[in-house]
Amino acid sequence: MVEAAHLAIAESKTALAVVRKQKDSGIWGGNMLGLAMSASQGIKDVGTIPQYRRLLQLEWPRGTRPFKLADRVLFRLLSRDEDPALLFELQKSVKSDLEAEAWAREVMREAASAALAEAGYGEDPRLRGAGHKIASAISQFLRSPLAEKPFVKSGKQLALHPEAHPPSWYSVAMLAAMPNLQRERAGFTERLGHYLAQPEPKKAFVIQMGKRSLKPQHLILGDPIEADAKGLPKDLPLALHYIELMARMGALEWAPVATKVLARLLKDCDETGVWRPKNLRSQPKASNRITYHYYPLHLDTKTPEGKEVDVTFRLALIAKSLGWTLSYA
């Protein structure tokens, strides 16, 4: 009980630190999508959508001021408002390029949809409308030849085909948080699950925006988990995030690497369900910042329990999503 109280206090302090960074406009860091500081993009801090989603994961009370302020902005992104200011950090990059601007607005809408779906707005007509449009665009991609060959040559590098609309971490998170949309688009959800379960392309590629090219951290073109023969993943937080999303969509059984990794993680749990691998010296680190909102939630890693708690918590959520019966010590 004492340890649980310490964990709750630590997570409360973590959430409070996020709340204090929000401006009265509802924005964090002056941007929407930033996952870390970036001098080239003019991003000075983590942006609004990842901070909003992190507060949700930390279970900051819904209906409080931070969410009310941010909700207004996120719903504006869904409304197809053409105000240039709503492009935030991408405004300069897409200036005077209509195709690049359309792409930027779509990325913003997908990210806003994921955040609002996770916040419990799944039955809001505005989000449902956006969700169906996003699902239709991805469905068209999955049915097209571009699903197998989504890249084109751009100078010395590979670039995503300008007409390709593959799933992103945001669109998949949105769908995973909207079970009614999954049922309504059951055929699409199954196709998407099979697509995400296939091996991810190994070749690096970029998204071409006018004269600039961006590295697409937000796209997911297959199973992103890199694991060794024993099922130990290179990026554990990323693996947990992917496994949880697939579990929530009922698609985990189709992903062989993910199921192997999950089996290995469960093997390292003790009789009480606590993840306790041998020789754990430090808390697992994330190499892909797309999991900023998700991991770690508990930042105090001075004790053995502090190093284990995040993975244990995620495994319990995954088990619950799979319909397993959990017992609590």
N, C-alpha and C positions, 0 to 999 in steps of 0.2 A: 504493500500500500504506500509506503514511504517513497519507494522508487517510482511508482506511478505518479505520485504527487509531484516529484521532481521533474518528471518528463512533461507533465502538463504545464508547469511553471515555465520551463524552458521554451516550449512551443508557443506559449502566450507571449513571451518576450520577443520571439522571432516574428510573430504576426504583428506585434505592436511596432516593431522596427520598420516593417513594410508599410503600415498605415501612416506613419509619420512622414514618409517620403512622398505621399500623394499631395498634389496641388489642389487648390479650391476648384479648379476646372475639371477635376476628376481624373487628370492625367498623371501618370508616373513617368519620370525621366524625359519628358518632352517628346515622347515617341510612342508607337503602338506595339511594335514587334521585337524591339531590341532585347536580346538575351544576355548581352554583356556590353561593356564599353567598346566603342568602335570609332576611332579617330577618322577613318576614311568616310564613314557614313554620318559623322557628326553626332553620334550617340554617346551621351555622357553617363547614362545609367540604364538599368533594366527597364523595359517599357511597360506600358499599361496592361496589355493582355496577359503577359506572363506573371505580372505582379497580382493582377486580379485573380488569376487561376491559382496562384500560390496561396492567397488568402482563403480561397475555397478549400484547398487541401488542408490548410491549418485550422479549418472550421471556425473562422471568424464569423460572428453572428450575421446572418443574412438580414437585410432590412435596415442595417446601420448605415451611417453616412458614407463611408468609403464605397460601398456597393451602389448606393443610390446615385452618387455623383458619377461613377463610372458607367452605370447602366445607361444613362442618357446618351453618352458618347457611343457606346457599343450599338445601341439600337439605331442611332443615326447612320452608322456604317452599314447596317442592314437595309436602310431605307432607300438606297441608291441615290442619296444626296450627292450632287456633283460638285459640292464646295471643294475647291482645291486644298483648303486647309485640312480636310479629312484624309489627305494622303500622308500627312505628318512627315516622317523621315524620308519617305519616298518621293516627296513632292518635287525636289530639284532633279532627281534622277530621271523622272518621266516627263519633264516639262517639254511641251511642243511635240510629244510623241503619243498619239492617240492610242495605238496598240499597247504600248508600254503602260500607259495610264490605266487602260482597261484591265490589264493583268494585275497591276498593283492594287486596284480597288477590289478585285476578286480575292486576292490573297488576304486583304484586310477583312473582307466579309467572312471568309472561311474561318479566320482566327477569332473574329468576334462571335461567330456562330458556335464555335467550340466552347468559348468561355460562357456564353449565355445558356447553352445546353447543360453544361456542368453546374450552372447556378440554379437549375431547376425550372427554366422557362420552356421546357420541351413542348408544352401545349399552347404556347403563345402563338397566335396566327402569324405574326411577323417572322418569328423564328421558323415556324413550320414551312412558310413560303420559301424562305431562304434555304432551308434544308432540302426541300424538294428540287430547287434549282441547282444546288450544288451536286446532289445525287444524280440528277439528269446529265449534267456536264461530264461527270466522272463515268457514268454508265455508257455514254456515247464514246468516250475514249476506250473503255474496256472492250467494246464491241468492234472497234476499228483496228486496222492493221498497225496503227501507231502503238498499240499496247505491246506488240512484239518488237517493234523497231521505233522507239521514241526519239532517237537522236539524229542529228545532222552534223556535217562538218562545218565548222566555223573557224576558218584560218587553220591554226595548228591544234585546235582543241575541239572537243565534242560539245555540242549545245543541244538543249532540249528543243525538239521540233516546235515551231511557233503555234501550231494547231493542237499540240498535245496537252491534255488536261488530266495528268495522273493524280492519284490521291495524295493528300498531304497529311502530316501528323494532325493538322487542325481538322480537316474534313473527317478523318477516321475517328478522332476524339468526339466530334459532334455526333456522328452516327452511333458511337458506342454509348453515348449519354441519352439517346432518344430511342428507347425500345419500341415505341409505337411506330416511329418512322421505319425502323427495321422490319416490323411486321408488314407495314404497308408496301414496302419495297423489298419483299423477301427475296425475289429473284436477283435483284441488284446486290443485296447484302451478301448472298452466297457467292456471286461472281467476284465481288470485291474480296471476300475472305480467301478464295482460292488464289486470286492474283497476289495478295499480300503474303501468302504462304510460300510462294515460289522464291528461289534465290534472288537476292537483290543484285542488279548489275554491278560488276566490280570496277568498271571504268569510270573515272572522274568526269563530270560534265558541268556545264554552266548554263545559266539562263541569260540569253542575250536581250538587253534592254537598250535599244538604240546603239550608241557607241560603247556602252558599258556592259560588262558581264558580271553576274552575281553567282556566288556559290549557293546552291539551293539546299540549305540545311533543313528546310521545312518539308521537302518532298519525301515520299516513301514508296519506292517502286518494287517492293518485295520484302522478304524477311531481312531486317537489318542486323540480325544478331550474328556476331562473329564468335564462335566457340571452338574450343579444342576438342580432342577426341573424348575427353572425360565429361564434356558438357559444361565446362567452366567458361562463362562468357567474358570477352575482353572488356566490355562496357556493361557492368551489371545493372546500373540504373536504367539504361536504355533497354536492356533485355526485359526487365520487370515491367517497364512502361508498355512495351510492345505486347508482352504476354497478357497483361491486364486488359488492354484494348481488344485483343483477339478473343479473350474469354468473354468479355461483355457483349461481343457480337456473335458468340456461339460458333466461332471459327477456329478455335485453338487446335482442334483435332486434326486440321488439315496442314498444320505447320510442323514438320518433323524436327527442325532444329530447336524451335521454341519449346516443344514438348520434352525434348531431351534435356534442355537446360532446366526446365521446371522440375523434372524428375531428379536432377542432380541437386538442385537447391533444397528440395524436400528431403532428400537423403541426408542433408547436413543439418536437419532439424532434430532436436532432442525429443524425449518422450512427452514433454509438455508443449511441443510445437514451436519452441524458440529456435531460430536459426543460429546455430553455433558451430561453424566450420572450424576445423583444426588450424592452429597457428594464425588466427586472425589478429594481425598487429594493428591495423587501422581500418577505419570505415571505408568501404569501397568508394572510389571516386568516379565521377561521370566525365567522359571525354567529349560527349556531344551535349551541347548546352540546351538542346531542345527539351531536356528533362528538368530545366531550372525550376519550374513550378512544382515539380513532382517529388524531387529528391535532392538533398536530404531535408526532411522536415525537422528532425531533431539534430541540432548543431553541436550539442555537448558530447564529445567523443572521448572524454577522459576516462570513463569507466567502461568495462567490457559490455555492460548492458547498453550503453550509449552507442557503441559500434554496431550492435546487433539489431537495435529496435526498428530501424527503418525497413530493413529487408524482411524482418519477421512480420511487421505490419502489412507490407505489400503482399507477402505470401498468403496472409489471412484473407485479404481482400480478394485476391485471385481465387482462392478456394471457395469463398462465398459466391463469387460470380459464376463459378462452375457448378454451384448447387450442392457443394459438399457440406456435411454437417460438422460444425466446429464445436469443440469442447474447450472451455476456458478454465485454466488452473487458478 
